[in-house]
Amino acid sequence: MSEAAGSIRLASAQGRWLLAAMILGSGMAFLDGSIVGLALPAMNADLDAGAAGVQWIVNAYTLTLAALILVGGSLGDRLGRRRVFVMGVVGFTAASVLCALAPTIEVLVAARGLQGVGAALLTPGSLAIISAAFAPRDRGPAIGVWSSFAGVMGATGPLVGGWLVDTTGWRGIFWINVPLAALVVWMAVKHVPETTGEQEPIDYAGAGLTAAALATLTYGLVDRSWLWSVIGLVLMVVFVIHQKVNPHPLVPLSLFADRVFTAANICTFAIYGALAAAEFLLVQQLQYVSGFSPLVAGLASVPTSAIMLLFASKAGAIGSRFGPRWPMTIGPLIAAVGLLLMLRIGDDASFWLDVIPAAIVFGAGITTLVAPLTTAVLAAAPDEQTGVASGVNNAVARTASLLAVAAIPPIAGIAGANFADPDVFGPGFRMGLLICVGMLVLSAALAVALIHGHQVSPEKLQADA
């Protein structure tokens, strides 16, 4: 017999099925970025994508996800979280099939954009469903199980993705979503109760302005066009004005009146931009220049995922108890040292002596800062706006990833038809990493100067989830 929303116990059969559906569903979108990154060289070789095409394979997905993720959460509250979650899974999978069948780079980029739309619908719903469906005493443990499995998938996903690229080709990473999605939809329809939230009007105009601004700005950065970049910046200004005058804004600008909230989001932009660009460059450097297979290149991300799985909760506890200032200062500096160590990765790189030690140091830095960064964002927001604050911070992180992957490679000299030549990509890789190091050092400086001793209660963290 099915239990009502808000009373489901984690130990019940329905609770286990519900949690499994949320883990698998969100995991599809969560793993997409890292697995697709490993397949970029194979996609480039097959479709003759070129430097800009490779960037757009990543950016098309991140663009629609960043622009629509806040709308996705609001639609779930209005139309039903289960309904929107299932719509997202189905849409994500249909786009995955289109990706797998794509005959040209243009079709693949368009399909990746549609994947991002599906991810924007399903991603906000998973934790919202867990929070709304489980009994209060089981919400914390359920979220803990969800987080643990997310860590496991983060550690094993790149290995599976690398193996798929090696054995089935790059199209296999998209076909694998079809059976997973069928299972997720069945579990959601059968075992997940429908819930709704606040019926606030949705700022569709704000979402449209966000998408237009990010699209034009990204195009300008990738194509190195000042005209399109300026148009994108102008649209960003129009978006801010629209948010200021709209009674139901997509992004409540009042949140940024708090100095710590503003500083934490600037740090988020710098950190996640550096992280995304470094990952984008590393997986290609390992294949184009060092000559490693996609499977071996996937191993490079395992230390970071494993360290986060083992120690993220401890870092979060420290940030909650003592404040996020020093973890947010020390963490980026440790991560920057990890990137400096990656400068040794060249055509004669040793995987165990050059790649893994650098990845361990980088992972230690990221683990030190991520949970305290979330603490800073939540502590600076009013209690009734923690969910919105978390969503805004998530959107900032996605936007940073989008713009960094668009801007840093061409700035570093990775462009043109011969971008994959080791003599071109290698120097660009090193220049790109140095730019990322600068972003991390800037984040550390901002944290030590502007982040003060905000703490956050466990109840506030649970309210956000």
N, C-alpha and C positions, 0 to 999 in steps of 0.2 A: 504493500500500500504506500502510495506516495505521500511524503510529508509536505506541509505547507511551507512556503518561503518564510525565512526568519526563524524556523524551528528545526531545520534539518541538522542531524547530528553527524559528525565526521565518521563515527564508527559504524553508521548505518550503511546498507548497500547503496541507497540512493546518494548518500554523501560521497561515497567512494567513486561512483560513476560520474557524479557531477564534477568532482575535482579532476578526475581523469580527462573529462571533456575540456575543461578550461586549460589544463596543462598542455594537452596536444594541440588545441586550437591556437592558443597564444604562441606555442612553440613553433608552429609553422611559420608565422610571421617573424618571430624572434630570430630563427636560424637562417632566414632567407638572405640577410645581408652578408653574413660571414661565408656562407656556402657559395653564393654568387660571386663574391670576391675571388675565391679560389679558381673559378671557372673563367675569369675574364681573359686570360691568355688564349684559352681554347676557343672562346667565342670570337675573339679578334682574328685568330687564324682561319676560322671557318667562314665568318661573315665579312672579313676585311673591314672591320669596324673603324680602325684608325684611332688616334688618341682621343679625339672628341667623342667618337662613338662609344669607346670604353667608359669614358666619364658619364655619358648619358645613360648607359645601362644601369649604373648605380644611382645617378641623380634623378632619373624619371620616377623611380620608386620612392626615393626619399622626399622628392618634391610633393607628390600628392599625399603622402603620409603626413608630412609636416603641416601642409596646408589644411588638412581635413580632420586631423586627429581630435581636435576639440569639438568639432561638429559631430564626429562619431559618438563621442560620449554623451552629448546633448540629445542626439537622436535616440540613443538607447534609453535615456531617462523618459523621453516622450512616447516613443512607439513600443517600448518593451525591450529590455536588455537581451533577453534570449532571442527575440526575433531579429534584432539588429546584428547580434553575434552570428547567428546562422546565416543571415544575408552576407555578412562579411566573409565567412568561411567559403560559401558558395561562390561569391564573386572573386575571391582570391584564387580559388581553384580553377575557375573558368579562365582567368587571366594566365594562370600557370600553364594550362593546356595550350593557350595561344603562344606563350613563350616557347614551349617545347616544339611547336610546329613552325615557328617563325622562319620564313625563307630569307629575310633580309634584316639588316640592322635596324632599319626604320620600323618594321613590324615588331621587332623585339623590344625596342625602346617604348613604343606605344603600349605594348602588353605589360611591360614593367610598370608603366604609369597606372594602368588598371589594377595591377597587383597592389600598388600602394593605396588605392581607393578601398579595396577589400580589407587591407590591413588596418586602415584608419577606422573601419567599422567594427572589426573584431577585437582589436588590441585594447581599447578602453573598457570593453565589456567584461573581460575575464575576471579581473579583481573586483569590479563592481558587482558582478553576479555572486562571487564568493561572499562578499561582505553582506549582500542583501539576503542570500539564501540560507546561510548557516546560522544556527543558534548563537547568541552572543558569546557564550563561553567557548565555542569551537572556532570562532572566526580567526583568532590569532594563530592557533595550531594549523588551521587549513591554509592560511597565507604562508606560514612557515614551510609547509609541505610543498606548496606551489613554488616558493622561492628556491627550495632545495632542488627540485626537479628542473627548474630553469637553469640552475647552475650546472647540473649534470648534462643537460642538453647543450649548454654552451661549451662544455668541455669535449663532448663526443660529436657534436654536430659537424665541425670542420673535418673531423676524421672521416665521417660517413660521406660528407660532400666530396672530399678529396678522392675517396675510393670510388664514388659514383662517376666522377669525371674521368678517372683513370680507366675504369672498366666499361662504362656505358656511353661515355661522351658527355658533353655539357648539357644536352637535352634531358638526360636522366634525372638531373637535380630538380627539374620541374615536374616530370611525370610522377615522382614519388609522392607529390602532394595529393594526387587523386585518391588513392586508397585511404590515406590518412584523413582526408576531408570527409569521405563517405562515413568513416567510423565516427568522427567528431559530430557530424550532423545527426547521425542515428542516436548517439548518446545524449546530445543536447535536447532533441525532440522528446525522447523517452524519459529522461531523468532530471532535466533542469526545469524548475518552475519559472513562470514568467513573473517579472517584477518591473516596476516603473519607479521613476524618481520625480524630482521637481519639474513642473510643466512650464519652465521659462521659455519665452520666445527665442528662437534660434537666429543668430545673426548671419544670415546667408550672404548678405552684402559684404560683411567683414570677411567671410570665408573666401568669397570671390576675389576681393581685393588682395587677400593674402596669397592666393594661388597665382594671380596675375603678377604681383610684385616679385614673388620668388621665381616664377618662370622666366620673366624678362631679365631679372638680375642674374640668374644662373646662366641663361643663354649668353648674356653679355660677357660674363666671366670666362665661360668655356670658349666662346668664339673670339674673345679679346676685342669686343666691340664696346667702345665708350658710350655710343648712343644708347644701346640697349641697357647698359648698366645704369646710365642716368635715368632712363625711363623707369627701371625697376626701383631706384631710390626714390623717385618722385611718387610712385605708387605706394611705397612704404610710408611716406609722409602723409599721403591721403588716407591710408589705412589708420594711422595714429589719430588723425583728426576725426575720422569717422568713429573710432572707438571712444573718443572724448565726448562726442555729442550724442552718441547712441545710448538710450536708457538701458538697453540690455546688450552690452558689448560682449564680443567674443573673448576679449582680453581686458578685464577690469584694470584700467590704468591706475586706480587708487592703490593697488598693491605696490606699485613702484614708488609710492611716497615713502616707504620704509627703506632706509639706506642699505640695510643688510640684505633685504630681498633683492634690491637692484644689483648690489655687488655680487651676490650669490649667482644671479642669472648671467652677469657679465663673465664671471668665472666659469659658469657652465658653458657658455658660448666658446670661450677659449679652450677649455679642457676637451670638450666633446669634438670641437673642430680639429684639434690636434690629434685626438684619438682616431677619428675617422680617416683623416688624411694619412696618418702613419700606417694604419691597417691597409688602406688602399694601395699605398706604395710598396709595403713590405711583401705582400703576397705575390706581386708582380716581379719585384726584385729577385725573390727567391727562385722564380721560374725563368724569367728572361735572362738574368745575369748569372745567378748561381747554378742554374741548371737542375734544380730539384723538381720532382714530380708534384702534381697537385696534392697527393696524399701526404707527402713529406712536408710540403708547405703548410698544410693544414695543422700539422703537429706543432708549428710555431705558436699557435694561439692557445694551445692546451695549458701551458703554465699560468697564463693570466686567468683563464677560466677556473683552473683548479685552485689557485690562491684565493680568488674571490669566493669560491664555494666554501673553502675551509675557514676563512678569516673575516669575511665581510660583516658577519653579525657582531664579531668582537670590535671591529672598527666602528660599527654603528653604535654599539653600547658606549664606547669611549666618547664619541661625538655627542651623544645624548646626555651623558653625565657631565662632561667637562666643557662642552661647547665645541663648535666646529672649527674655530679659528686656526689652531695649530695643525690639526690633520689636513686642513685645506691649504696650509702653507707648505708643510713638509711633503705631503703626497705628490703634488705636481713636480717638486724638485727631484724626488726619487724617480718619478716617471721620466723626467727629462734626462737623468743619468742613463736610464735604460735605452732611450733613443740615441744618446751619444754612443753607447756601446754598439748599437746597430750599425753605426757608420763603418764598422769593420766588415760588414757583410758584402762581399764582392764576388768575383768570378771564381775565386779559390776558397770560398768560405767553408769552414767546418760547421756542420749543423750542431754538433754537441759542444764545441768550444766557442763558437761565435754567435749562433742564433739563440740557443736555449738560455745561456746565462743572461743575455740582454733581455730576453722575454721574461725571465724570472724577476729581474730588477724592475722592469716596466710594470709587470703585474702587481708587484708589491706596492708601487706608487699609486696605481689606479685603485687598488683595494683600500689603501689608506684614506683616500679622499672621497670615494663615491658616496658611501653612506653618510658621512658628516656633511657633505654637500646637500643631500636631501634634508638632513636635520636643519641646516641653516635656512633653507627655503621654507620649511614648514613652521619653524619657530618664529620666523619673521611675519608670517601671515596671521590674520585674525582667525580664531577658532572656526568660525562659520565659513571661512573661505579656504580651508586647507586643501580641499579637493580641487578647487579651481587653481590654486597656487601650484599644486603638483602638476596639473595639466599644462599650465603655462610653462613651467620649467621643462616638462617633457617636450613641448613644442619648440622651445628655445634650443634644446639639445639636438633635435632633428634638423632644425634650420641650420645650426652650426655645422653639422655633418654635411648637409647639402652644399653649403657655400664653400666649405673648406675643400671638398673634393673637386668642386668646380674651379676654384681659384688657384690652389697651391700647385698642382701639376704644371699648368702653363707658365706660372711665375718661375718655377724651378727649371724650365726648359724642356719639359716632357710634352712635346707637341710635334706635329708634322707626320708625314707618312712613315718615316723611319724611327718613330718614337720607341719601338720595341728593340731596336738595335742596342746591344749591351753598352756600346760606346756612347750612346745618347741617354739611355735610361739610367745607367749607373751614376753619372754625375748629377742627373736630375733627382735621383733618389736621395743622394746625400744632401743636396740643397733643400729639398722638400723636408727632410728630417730636421735640418737646422731651423727652418721656419717653424716647425712644430715645437721644437725645443724653446724657441723664443715665446711662443704662445703660452706654454706651460710656466715658464719663468714669470711672464706677465701676470698670469693667474695667481701665482704664489705671492707676488708683490701686492696685488689687489686684496688678497685674503688677509695678509698680515696688517694691511693698512685700514681696511674697512669692515672686516668681519669681527664683531665683538662677541661676548660670551652668551649668546642665545643658547638656551637649552630647550628640549622638547620632551613632553611627557609621553609615556607609552600609549596613553589614551589618545593623544593627538595623532601619533603615528598610525594607530589602528583606525582612527576616523578617516585619515587620508586613504588608507587602503580600501 
